[in-house]
Amino acid sequence: AFSDFPGLGIRADDEVVKKGVSWAKSAADLIVVSFHFGEEYKKEPSLRQIKLAKIAIDAGADLVIGHHPHVTQPVEKYVDSYIAYSLGNFVFDQNFSEETMTGLLLEVEIRDKKILSVKTREIKLNLNYQPLFID
């Protein structure tokens, strides 16, 4: 994302990610990067997901959120930032497995322009594809 094309990165090239995050860091208090990445239905992040997420954080991102696999993947702390590799499905009509009917919601506590904590809340989609908290 740049001044002539805000909010969207065209490709996940390492240098484009570094440049985009660095630019955003100079203009914002907190940086959240969202990647449409990963392999569908895989419960673990790919090496490419891990690399891109860490590149974004090393460039200044505070939080990286991934989506695309349609299943949940791990959430981890890296340096002083957080990575949610895949939040799974939130409202999506894939009722062929338990994994595709499950997602994560992130509760992010922010104070003084800094993320203090990230907690996950698991959701399950009902048969009308409406998300419900499990806990």
Secondary structure as the mmCIF struct_conf table of DSSP 4:
data_model
#
loop_
_struct_conf.conf_type_id
_struct_conf.id
_struct_conf.beg_label_comp_id
_struct_conf.beg_label_asym_id
_struct_conf.beg_label_seq_id
_struct_conf.end_label_comp_id
_struct_conf.end_label_asym_id
_struct_conf.end_label_seq_id
STRN STRN1 PHE A 2 PHE A 2
TURN_TY1_P TURN_TY1_P1 SER A 3 ASP A 4
STRN STRN2 PHE A 5 PHE A 5
TURN_TY1_P TURN_TY1_P2 PRO A 6 GLY A 7
BEND BEND1 ILE A 10 ILE A 10
HELX_RH_AL_P HELX_RH_AL_P1 ASP A 14 ALA A 27
BEND BEND2 ASP A 29 LEU A 30
STRN STRN3 VAL A 32 HIS A 36
BEND BEND3 GLY A 38 GLY A 38
TURN_TY1_P TURN_TY1_P3 GLU A 40 TYR A 41
BEND BEND4 LYS A 43 GLU A 44
HELX_RH_AL_P HELX_RH_AL_P2 LEU A 47 ASP A 58
TURN_TY1_P TURN_TY1_P4 ALA A 59 GLY A 60
BEND BEND5 ASP A 62 ASP A 62
STRN STRN4 LEU A 63 HIS A 67
BEND BEND6 PRO A 69 VAL A 71
STRN STRN5 THR A 72 THR A 72
STRN STRN6 VAL A 75 TYR A 78
TURN_TY1_P TURN_TY1_P5 VAL A 79 ASP A 80
STRN STRN7 SER A 81 ALA A 84
BEND BEND7 TYR A 85 TYR A 85
STRN STRN8 LEU A 87 GLY A 88
BEND BEND8 PHE A 90 VAL A 91
TURN_TY1_P TURN_TY1_P6 ASN A 95 PHE A 96
BEND BEND9 SER A 97 SER A 97
TURN_TY1_P TURN_TY1_P7 GLU A 98 GLU A 98
HELX_RH_3T_P HELX_RH_3T_P1 GLU A 99 MET A 101
STRN STRN9 THR A 102 ARG A 111
TURN_TY1_P TURN_TY1_P8 ASP A 112 LYS A 113
STRN STRN10 LYS A 114 LEU A 125
TURN_TY1_P TURN_TY1_P9 LEU A 127 ASN A 128
BEND BEND10 TYR A 129 TYR A 129
STRN STRN11 PRO A 131 PHE A 133
#
